[in-house]
Amino acid sequence: MLMFIPKRIILEKDVMKYDMAKKILGYYKSKPNIEIINLSSNKFSQHIPGDDFYEQYREGKRTLIVGTKKSLKFQSCKPSAHYQLPLVSGCMGQCEYCYLNTRLGDKPFIRVHVNIDDILNQAEKYSKERLANITIFEGSATSDPIPLEPYTNSLFRAIEFFGTLQNTRFRFVTKYNDVDSLINAKHNGHTEIRFSINTSSVIEKYEHFTASRDKRIEASIKMASAGYPIGFLIAPVFIYDNWKEEYHDLLYSLSEKLPKDLGFPVTFEIISHRYTTAAKNVINQIYPDSELPMNDEERKFKYGQFGYGKYVYSKEIIEEIKQFFTKELEELFENKEIKYII
Ligand code: SF4
């Protein structure tokens, strides 16, 4: 298991009245070498050391802030969901291409919101505003929530809550495997768990401090066997020597292990590697030795719908990726839905 063991825990004022805060502290108290900082104001940044972005990033990734979600106005989460569910933000992982590197910028710390009752009640209010439509909540818009789950039980609470609400759905994506505590949650088919997977070469090279390929597959089997709708995000897809053999091996291994009698089609989303200039600049600062292929001359520049451009693989390569994955998925999986290959 790859549970998050922080170097320091920063407790915001007044959080100790919440059960989740007591549980988190109770768990970590027995662990050696964890600094516990009680804030008297809500200014935490001076407690995270580091002279430059490189150090602040690494220290931030080892900092857990226990706080409450004060504003209960949820962010929208188009196009995959209606709202973000703000349980956790940040992630202990250090994936070189993580979207959080640009999104959270110099605030890479992990922050957990202990007032989960307020958050879930607010979600119910939002869903009531949209009756009789289904309202979808996304639990991983700014985090990977799984490494904290064993001592927050936030996902468990959210899964059972949405399980009882007729017109709601919940979804999240993970690169981790600490899912055992979710096996017996009464999800009622309302929570979709997606696993972000890749070849072992890609994971070992770029996805530091995350679960291995086989651990993620094993976790996905547990969730599928527990009746959850599940999906796989294969992203980013890289072109390298043996890429076809290795992606085939990944999909073959998955198809061999997945139970055949699933109640829901398994979804697939395939995204080829792309980057923006802003992301490249951040990556060069926090991973100066990165071997990520980000040579602009080898890529096609494509304007995105939000006004900034991305460097993508050439049209021919993307076509090859589409053909390859379409053929593999068609041959290996029966009960599936290919959402997109881009
Ligand atoms: Fe980012 Fe996901 Fe990697 Fe965490 S596991 S660092 S959220 S890409």
Boltz pocket constraint, residues with backbone or C-beta under 6 A from the ligand:
constraints:
  - pocket:
      binder: B
      contacts: [[A, 90], [A, 91], [A, 92], [A, 93], [A, 94], [A, 95], [A, 97], [A, 98], [A, 99], [A, 100], [A, 143], [A, 144], [A, 175], [A, 207], [A, 208], [A, 210]]
      max_distance: 6.0
